[in-house]
Amino acid sequence: MLGGCDQKPEERKAEKITENVLKGVMGKDVPQFTAGRIEHVTKTREGDTQSFNIFFADIRGDALKEYDAELKEKGWQTQLLDMGKAGMISAQKDKLGLSLSSSQDDNKGTLAVFSTP
């Protein structure tokens, strides 16, 4: 997902977990978000719905617009809400949904991906 040369072992581990989660469970339809550094990942399951929250730091300011364009290229239906220093993307493709929110105040954000039956 992110370049591995300058990463700490825990960052590489978090990246690998995220990559495996998205590819193995959700398929390969979720574009990789590469405009930030993964801090940690959580996974929840409620009935048949699985969701993953990936928490990022050091997100670039133009990251939402770039990710929105990448989602559209892969056939996702998206809505981008740009509020200047903060923003959010909501997207849907088949049985997958996601939201990405970020703030330029602290350069942090969360990518939530969920699947339904």
Buried (B, 14 or more C-beta within 10 A) or exposed (E): BBEEEEBEEEBBEBBEBBBEBBEEEBEEBBBBBBBBBBBEBEEEEEEEEBBBBBBBEEBEEEBBEEBBEBBEEEEBEBEBEEEEEBBBBBBEBEBBBBBBBBBBEEBBBBBBBBBEE
